[in-house]
C-alpha cells in the first residue's frame, strides 16, 4: 500500500510539474509576442548562447566526425563497404549527431548558465525588484532567451555539421587513404536538402527546450545557494532528456517513409 501511495505521489508530482512548465511556456510565449521587444537583450543572449558556444560545439563535432569515419571504415571493411564512409559520415552528422551533440553540449553550458543566473536573481530578490519597476520579468528575462536560443541553435548546428564532415574528411583522406576529390564528391552527391533541413528543424526545437528549462528552473529557484545549485542540475538534466526524447519523435516523423 505504501508503494502504491508513493507511486501515485510521484505520478501526481510529475503531472503537476508538466502543468507548471506548460503554463510557464504559455506565459513566456504570449508575453514575448507583444511589444515592447527587448532587441538589445535578444542580441546579447544570441552572443552568449551562440558565439560563446562555438569552441565547445566545434571541437565536439570535429572529433565526432573523425571517430565516426574510423568506426564506419572498420565496420564496413568486414563486408567490403569501405567506400560508404563519406556518405554515412555526412548523413550521420547532418541528421543525428550534429544536432543532438550540439544540443547536449549547449544544454550543459547554456541551461546551467541561465538557471544559475536567474536563480541567483530570484534568491537575491532582483526579479521582485523588476516587478516594482513595472517591468514584467517573464518578458524581460525569459522571452529574449527563448528567442535567442531558437535563432542561434540552427546556426550552431550548421557550423557543427560542416566541422563534423571536415573531421571525417581529414581522417578519411589522411589516415584511411581516400582520394580527396572523390571523398568530397561522394559527400556532396549523397547529401540531400532534407538531410540538412531536418537537422536544422531539430536544432531549433532543441534550442527552445534548452532555454526553456534553464529559465523555468532558474525562475522558480528557492532556498538560497543550495536551491540555485539544485536548479542548475535540474535544468541540464531535464533539457538533455527533452533533447533525446524529442529527437526520437522528430526522427520518426521526418524519416518514417
C-alpha positions in Angstrom: 0.0 0.0 0.0 2.9 2.4 0.8 4.4 1.6 -2.5 1.2 2.4 -4.4 0.9 5.7 -2.4 4.5 6.6 -3.2 4.0 5.8 -6.9 0.8 7.8 -7.0 2.5 10.8 -5.4 5.3 10.5 -8.0 2.9 10.5 -10.9 0.9 13.4 -9.5 4.1 15.3 -8.9 5.2 14.7 -12.4 1.9 15.8 -13.9 1.9 18.9 -11.7 5.4 19.8 -12.9 4.4 19.3 -16.6 1.4 21.6 -16.0 3.6 24.2 -14.4 6.0 24.1 -17.3 3.2 24.3 -19.7 1.8 27.4 -18.0 5.3 28.9 -17.8 5.8 28.3 -21.5 2.5 29.8 -22.5 3.1 32.9 -20.4 6.6 33.4 -21.9 5.3 32.9 -25.5 2.3 35.2 -25.2 4.2 38.0 -23.5 7.1 37.6 -26.0 4.7 38.2 -28.9 3.6 41.6 -27.6 5.6 44.8 -27.6 7.9 46.2 -26.3 10.6 43.9 -27.8 13.9 44.0 -26.0 16.1 43.7 -29.0 19.3 44.5 -27.1 18.5 41.7 -24.7 17.9 39.3 -27.6 21.2 40.2 -29.3 23.1 39.9 -26.1 21.7 36.4 -25.4 22.4 35.4 -29.0 26.1 36.3 -28.4 26.2 34.4 -25.2 24.3 31.3 -26.4 25.7 31.2 -29.9 29.1 32.7 -30.4 30.4 31.7 -27.0 29.4 28.1 -27.6 31.3 27.8 -30.9 34.5 26.4 -29.4 32.9 23.5 -27.5 30.5 22.7 -30.3 33.3 22.9 -32.9 35.6 20.6 -31.0 32.9 18.1 -30.3 31.8 18.0 -33.9 35.3 17.6 -35.3 36.3 14.7 -33.1 32.9 13.0 -33.6 33.3 13.2 -37.3 36.8 11.7 -37.2 35.8 8.9 -34.8 32.7 8.2 -36.9 34.8 7.8 -40.1 37.2 5.4 -38.3 34.3 3.3 -36.9 32.5 3.1 -40.3 35.7 2.2 -42.1 36.5 -0.6 -39.6 32.9 -1.9 -39.7 32.5 -1.6 -43.4 35.7 -3.4 -44.1 34.1 -6.6 -42.8 31.8 -6.7 -45.8 33.8 -4.6 -48.4 31.8 -1.4 -47.9 34.6 1.0 -47.0 33.6 3.3 -49.9 30.5 4.2 -47.9 32.5 6.1 -45.3 32.0 9.6 -46.7 28.2 9.3 -47.3 27.5 7.7 -44.0 29.5 10.3 -42.1 27.6 13.1 -43.9 24.2 11.5 -43.2 25.1 10.7 -39.6 26.4 14.1 -38.8 23.6 16.2 -40.5 20.7 14.0 -39.5 21.5 13.0 -35.9 25.0 13.6 -34.4 25.3 17.2 -35.4 22.0 18.4 -33.9 22.0 16.1 -30.9 25.6 16.5 -29.8 25.5 20.3 -30.3 22.2 20.4 -28.4 23.7 18.4 -25.5 26.8 20.5 -25.4 24.9 23.7 -25.4 22.4 22.3 -22.8 25.3 21.6 -20.5 26.7 25.1 -20.9 23.7 27.3 -21.5 20.9 25.7 -19.5 23.2 25.7 -16.5 24.3 29.3 -17.0 20.7 30.5 -17.5 19.4 28.6 -14.4 22.3 29.9 -12.3 21.8 33.5 -13.4 18.0 33.6 -13.0 18.2 31.5 -9.8 20.6 34.0 -8.3 18.4 36.8 -9.3 15.4 35.1 -7.7 17.1 34.4 -4.3 18.5 37.9 -4.2 15.1 39.4 -5.0 16.3 41.1 -8.2 13.3 39.6 -10.0 10.9 41.1 -7.5 12.7 44.4 -8.0 11.9 44.3 -11.7 8.2 43.9 -10.8 8.4 47.0 -8.6 9.9 48.9 -11.6 6.8 47.9 -13.7 9.0 45.6 -15.9 7.5 42.1 -16.5 10.3 39.6 -15.6 8.9 37.0 -18.0 9.1 39.3 -20.9 12.4 40.9 -19.9 14.3 37.8 -18.8 12.7 34.7 -20.3 11.3 35.6 -23.7 14.6 37.1 -25.1 16.5 33.9 -24.0 13.9 31.7 -25.8 14.1 33.7 -29.0 17.9 33.9 -29.0 18.2 30.1 -28.4 15.8 29.3 -31.2 17.6 31.6 -33.6 21.2 30.6 -32.7 20.9 26.8 -32.4 20.4 26.2 -36.2 23.4 28.4 -36.9 25.5 26.4 -34.4 24.3 23.2 -36.0 25.3 24.4 -39.4 28.8 25.0 -38.1 28.8 21.7 -36.3 27.7 19.8 -39.5 30.4 21.5 -41.5 33.2 20.9 -39.0 32.0 17.3 -38.3 32.1 16.4 -42.0 35.5 18.1 -42.3 36.7 16.0 -39.4 35.6 12.8 -41.2 37.2 14.2 -44.4 40.6 14.8 -42.7 40.6 11.3 -41.1 39.4 9.7 -44.3 42.0 11.3 -46.6 44.9 11.5 -44.2 44.6 8.3 -42.2 42.4 5.9 -44.3 43.8 6.7 -47.7 40.7 8.0 -49.5 41.1 10.3 -52.5 40.4 13.9 -51.5 38.3 14.8 -54.6 36.4 11.5 -54.6 35.6 11.8 -50.9 34.2 15.4 -51.3 32.3 14.5 -54.5 30.6 11.5 -52.8 29.6 13.6 -49.8 28.1 16.4 -52.0 26.3 13.9 -54.3 24.9 11.8 -51.5 23.6 14.6 -49.2 20.0 15.9 -49.9 18.3 19.1 -48.7 16.0 17.1 -46.4 19.0 15.7 -44.6 20.3 19.1 -43.6 16.9 20.8 -43.1 15.7 18.1 -40.7 18.7 18.7 -38.5 18.1 22.4 -38.5 14.5 22.0 -37.5 15.6 19.7 -34.7 18.1 22.2 -33.6 15.5 25.0 -33.3 13.4 22.7 -31.1 16.4 21.8 -29.0 17.3 25.5 -28.6 13.8 26.2 -27.3 14.0 23.3 -24.8 17.5 24.4 -23.6 16.4 27.9 -22.9 13.0 26.9 -21.5 14.4 24.5 -18.9 17.1 26.9 -17.9 14.6 29.7 -17.4 12.0 27.6 -15.7 14.2 26.0 -13.1 16.1 29.3 -12.5 13.0 31.4 -12.3 11.4 29.0 -9.7 14.6 28.5 -7.7 14.2 28.6 -3.9 16.3 28.0 -0.9 19.4 30.2 -1.3 22.7 28.9 -2.8 21.7 25.3 -2.4 18.5 26.0 -4.3 20.4 27.6 -7.2 22.7 24.6 -7.4 19.7 22.3 -7.5 18.0 24.4 -10.2 21.2 24.3 -12.3 21.4 20.5 -12.1 17.7 20.1 -12.9 17.9 22.4 -15.8 20.7 20.5 -17.5 19.2 17.1 -16.8 15.7 18.0 -18.0 17.0 19.8 -21.1 19.1 16.8 -22.0 16.2 14.4 -21.6 13.9 16.6 -23.7 16.5 16.8 -26.4 16.9 13.0 -26.6 13.2 12.3 -26.4 12.2 14.9 -28.9 15.0 13.8 -31.3 13.4 10.3 -31.4 9.9 11.8 -32.1 11.1 14.1 -34.8 13.3 11.4 -36.4 10.3 9.1 -36.6 8.2 11.8 -38.2 10.8 13.0 -40.7 12.1 9.6 -41.8 9.1 7.3 -41.3 8.8 6.8 -45.0 
